[in-house]
Amino acid sequence: MIQTRLRQTMRPRRLRRTSALRALVREHRVDPSQLVQPLFVAERDADAGPIASMPGIARHTVAGAVQETGVLAALGIHGVLLFGIPESKDALASRNYDPNGVVQNAARAIKTAYPHVVVIADLCNCEYTDHGHCGVLDASGDVDNDATVEILARTAVTYARAGVDVVAPSDMMDGRVRAIREALDGEGFEQTALMAYSAKYASAFYGPFREAADSAPQFGDRRTYQMDPPNVREALREIALDVDEGADVVMIKPALAYLDVVRAARDRFDVPIAVYSVSGEYSMLKAAAQNGWIDEQRAVDETLSCFARAGADVIITYFAKDFAARHGAR
């Protein structure tokens, strides 16, 4: 009889009975204010337009990026991550550190129109080099770590001068966070924050992005500088180094296949943690939904919730606009 009573009183389903009850006791919530929408900005109008491998995502002109930022802000999304598609490329990524480059011009325009929006600028060279690698090459054809870091630091200062709030180095060069921090501070930009792509894996999920940003390497791959997917302890070492060098926010990328890394980082570090749900994750869900294999909206909500549940504070996702449009600013 006692056992029967216990079974009758211990009923977790009581709090699942209605949507209002489920919402009342929900353990983790995703709010539009913690989402960041990536924006691809083309220097030439002719390069703007839809991205075939990422349905619903497009390259914008500078004016289009400003307009899209306004739409996002009205939905409660107050962070955008800028990627530039320059009009020309060379071996030294010189359009990246041009004060009048596409990211610099887009940042100025967005901050003028929407000063409250957090403008984050991805800092890498792959979109700007004619060979598609994330840095300058040495005589052997390998990426020269220290020469690349010098270019990154130089570029970061031009971003800060253009009004960028957060510089986000994604190149995975050693020592770049300290060099960028010192360069920014030396030019009086102590308030410009750094969000380091601290654990960026050499992932198969970047394919659609490389079409969007026209950044595929012309030879070889990026496994000598991006992280080996099976490694977790190495990711924690990378994060610790970036925190020590001055990173304000650290990032794990991709997101969905690396939730264990997010959880391990959350348990060890007290700094804000970002995840980047990358292009391949987006396109997989889109393709499955278009084929009628999954419910897109439920799958998106479930996916974003798992990032928050794993410990992410900031969620960078191509679904940010869609999610906010359905859930609204809170």
Steps between C-alpha positions, in 0.01 A plus 500: 500500500784746586674426172174563313458840671857598411439415140185710506665806661821503292362605163731732301240506223284733707720792393490402133122505467464839325724731305469764775615253766791386284608858445472582869754236606724510193864471604667675207369773273625654178437872466549702180729733694763226530496419129738634237415498129790462256489740205695461177581841351620532141711792387363480145127516445533228237619253766189547716208261484369165624740224602394177331631263767342703785131552417372823654848651542648757262801717443412863567628828368611743769163675476325165513692401811388819672139430403522140620650613830199723553266206445699288744506775763122537477472127575718531811828379348768747600811329364626449144817324386649647182682310226638689203514400134757738348511618141855368459745263671876462526758289680524742796126557563555873457128576457448365851697778669394774259328770711241524223449125469157344483478401870627839612246682284218271609587544868500880468166499321335262747626684808382832354151365436470272805754602764352265761563190289812300589711475186737204503756466224639161410876542469662261256677517166342212308245721321778741398787276386516380142603154624214472753708418806458686829842663490797597289714218365869438554743376235392140556132580447409461866314770693750726675362535853682813616473693173127425500463622858651834400238542227220401738609758757523768232154412370348496849600864551324601176188316618506682834543835328193420290291453814503122541406406857648150502789365294474124447823333379415169332833407341634267775852646485700464821540816706260713299275596792784662694632676190155636410433611859832684515441663161152619598612628838799675342265696274263596781234234437503345846120475491490292181427143608652178367294190427753231413417200287693302759400146406439508126504152358604387151142404427307357206210731591652815345421418137209739434686786671788465258259558215342793681831668582692377194769376738580142401876431506647462153724216615539278805279549804502677837580207726844635592344794683139410577440241772478124457133401560565215750680728750339648811792555738679695229194726466516579871869587466421729208223671698725544802769659282252742344357599839853559627579712193197723551195346332175639640285227344608158376331300226458137405438435131311307363229464762282195453774236473701656787251535783732299726769763444253776586405320822864437595584866438199619701603284795856634497484866396300795631526716188207532259488209255373529144411228255483537125237280340665487160379495143492121468278470807265758352490343154443147636190611688378702203546209260324254729213741555462572129472125441232470768720280720493727807295784644737793445372729773502232768844381389640854514356564847633168626844564354535850642381375839769233506768767457368689801464177696862409430608834647522754217426863584521631142353307206608593148251349258362556152160421652510804732263709291254214454502411869450860612219554251312208650578557868527879508705730719451439870 
